[in-house]
């Protein structure tokens, strides 16, 4: 397991890179956080 903090104010490209680079299989968010393009709940 690993914790990868994502800054919701970071550019979408940066968020996507961090998710892809970490090879995350699961992404937990709070309901008030919008998902970036291509992400699914």
HUKA-V268496 format. One record per backbone hydrogen bond with DSSP energy under -1.0 kcal/mol. NH is the residue of the N-H (numbers start at 1). CO is the residue of the C=O. E is the energy in kcal/mol with one decimal. If there is no record, write none. Layout:
NH;CO;E + NH;CO;E
This chain:
10;7;-1.9 + 15;11;-2.1 + 16;12;-2.7 + 17;13;-2.2 + 18;14;-2.4 + 19;15;-2.2 + 20;16;-2.7 + 21;17;-3.4 + 22;18;-1.8 + 24;19;-1.6 + 33;30;-1.9 + 39;36;-2.1
